[in-house]
């Protein structure tokens, strides 16, 4: 269908009045002009728009006490939406869509006033992950004037990490219900910058294949082609490369240039950020993405590297907040855009310190920035009057441990200190510091473990270590590990790490 015909149908549909029923329910057609769509929505039929990419959203204001939405889903075990009412993230709901067409209650029992609803598609799994929107049913007056769109537009291209793989799970669980775009760094950074976004990312995607698989598609390898005139982003962020590890550098560089040529040709005014992570392999694209950007001599293009400190796993919400903070800071520096604090705790340590050392903050899914290998025996104690620093502390039982990696370089000197106590006098608490090189799953370059004999009173302990120098592989990260002795119960609080001058 030609675009002019589509636009005519949209205008005619928008002029049609909402249908009210005798039970006080007002039916709102998807073509209503007061509904805002963000992302790659296929709207040849304005009354049945569909989408596939993660992060596609529907936003509207309405007057009423209850609202439901009708969706069709292709594969019910893969389709999840995140529903936010009146910007209440803490009270937001995740709804699983079943196969076929159905009505889903989004909210009820609301005050009789104007409310805002936002529905975000959490994940993407190709053609089998298409959802079609058939409209709202509102108990009350119905749709209201639309909310204002954000001031900026961002466009993201990435692989499984940016697609939100395992975002709601700390140990790399791949189930679709754990994937999410709202709390991945595309979503977090966009809210920090007051931007709407398109997240065109796919698990396993490579620089070599982005043009063929996802660049202009409505879903991976789709025959339906996106019209770029529908969205002119202020910035385009490219975060692809880890899956190209093992290919020759000249081949990867050539593929980068091919893709960046297309991005610049399509978006001549946008700022382009080539963003990549160090820590996946010794010879990875992050090592030379900056060279690619420099070779282009494009004053409106920049390079941003960040540390892959979440080991061989995908990032979860607090890791993505760390990436979002780095991206927002970078865009602010190169464009002058202002940004606000992230709405998820930052899991990246800053200025040589650890993240969330007093365990006070928590991500929406429950993680708090300290990873563990065995969940039983690790507890975050909240609202504790006997906490040593704030209202929370961490409890480890019977040999369990937690750890947190952060960036480090050759010769860096660190002091790690914390409060510890035992459930009984004589309980053992171990403090280990590891220095590792760029390939995250290799053996440590240096390991030091100190065992402390604890009492039932909080006491301060510290360990100082210096990263090795002169080795064949440079130091990339420091990993701090705390462990309870076998059969012991210990509590931790007020963890701090100080990076000293060399």
JOTADA-V536097 format. One line per field, one symbol per residue. ss: DSSP state (@ for helix, = for strand, . for the rest). phi: phi as a letter, one per 20 degrees, with the letter a starting at -180 (. if undefined). psi: psi as a letter, one per 30 degrees, with the letter a starting at -180 (. if undefined). A space follows every 50 residues. Layout:
ss=???
phi=???
psi=???
//
This chain:
ss=..@@@@@@@@@@@@@...==....====.......===...=.......= =.....========.========......======.......====...= =======.....=========....@@@@.=========..==....... .=======.................@@@......@@@@@@@@..====== =........@@@@...=.......=..@@@....=====..@@@....@@ @@@@@@@@@@@@@@@@....========......@@@.@@@@@@@@.... =======.........@@@@@@@@@@@@@@@@@@@............... ....................==.....====...........=====... =======.....==========.....=========.........===== ===.....========..........========....============ ..
phi=.ffffgffffffffefffeddfenededfgegfeeedcoeeecgdfebfc bcffngbccbdbdrdbbccdcdcecffddccddddlmeffefdddeeefn dbecfeabmeffbecdccddffbbbnffdecdedodcceqfofdgffffg fccccdcadffffnfmfdbecmfeggfeeaegdeffffffffelcebddd cbgnfcgfdfffecgcdebgmfeedfefffbdffbcddccqgfegoefgf fffffgffffgffffecfdfeddedbdepebfddgffcfffffffeldfd cbccdceeedleeffdgffffffffffffffffednfebdffecgeeefc lneeelfdmfebfgeofcndebecffncceedlefefebndcbdddclnf bcbbebfbcgnfdcddcaecbdfcfnfdcddccddcefefeefgfbcccd ddeddedfcecbcdbdffcmffcffdbdddccbeffndccdcalfccdee ff
psi=kleeeeeeeeeeeffklkkklfggkkkkkffkffkkkkaikjhejfghkl lekkfklkklkljlfkklkklkkejfffjklkkkkhgieeglkkkkklka klkkkeklglliaklkkkkkkelkhafghkkkkgllkkjaeaklkllkll flkkkkkaaeeffgkgegkfhhkgkeffkkfeglfeeeeeeeghlllkji kkkgkleffeeeefehlflkglfkkkjfffkjlfkkkjikeeffkflkee eeeeeeeeeeeeeeeeiffkkkjjklkkgeleilfffgeeeeeeffhjfh klkjklkighagllkaefeeeeeeeeeeeeeeeffgklllllgkkjfkkk hgllkhfggelklefflgfjllfjekfjkjklhjfgkfjbgllkkkkhfl lllkllkllkfkkkkkllklllflkfkkkkjkkkklaejfglkkekkkkk kkklafkkkkllkklkkllglfklkelkkkkkkklkglklkklhkkkkkl k.
//
